[in-house]
Structure formats: structure tokens, C-alpha cells
Amino acid sequence: MKFFIFLALAIILMYVSMGHMVGLPTADILNMHTHPINYTIVLFLLTVCFIVYGFDILKNGYKNLIHKTPNMDTLVSIGVISSLAYSLYSMFMVIMSILYGG
């Protein structure tokens, strides 16, 4: 069941983030050029869904790091958390540049 949830989320994420590159029609409200705040918020919400469904990997990675026995879960967790932090920073910068003109 989890596989199909991940598959559906991955298809939606790929469609929203890269559909315009291959010429697929996209809703105007999700267009990154005309509505960048909507676009970043939708991508963030899809990312949160992946984090929720993959939380067990993050939890195991953190536990293994605390017990000083890091493994692949720890490596994946560090990568996911660092990319999430950078994405949040980028989303904040996009929103601030739109609101305060930049």
C-alpha cells in the first residue's frame, strides 16, 4: 500500500515540478512564473507528505546516530534533513522577494 502512495506522490511531484519542461499542460495557479508563491507552497506540501511517509527512516537514522552506530539510514536522514532545510530557506527567500520586491 505504501508503494502506491509513494508512486502517486512521486507522479504528482514530477508533474508539478517538471511538467512544463516536457510540454505538459499545467494549471495557471501552479505556474512558477506567474504564481511563484503557490508553486513553492505546493512543492513544500508534497515534500512534507514524503517526510511523513518516510519518517521511520529518519527516526532510525537518528537513533543509530545517537547510539554511535551510523548506517545508511543515518546517511539518508542527514541528506533529507539538510535538503529540507535548504528548501525551506529557498522557499522563504522566494516569498520574501515577492512580498518585498527584489
Sequence and secondary structure as in RCSB ss.txt:
>XXXX:A:sequence
MKFFIFLALAIILMYVSMGHMVGLPTADILNMHTHPINYTIVLFLLTVCFIVYGFDILKNGYKNLIHKTPNMDTL
VSIGVISSLAYSLYSMFMVIMSILYGG
>XXXX:A:secstr
 HHHHHHHHHHHHHHHHHGGGGT    GGG TTT HHHHHHHHHHHHHHHHHHTHHHHHHHHHHHHTT   HHHH
HHHHHHHHHHHHHHHHHHHHHHHHTT 
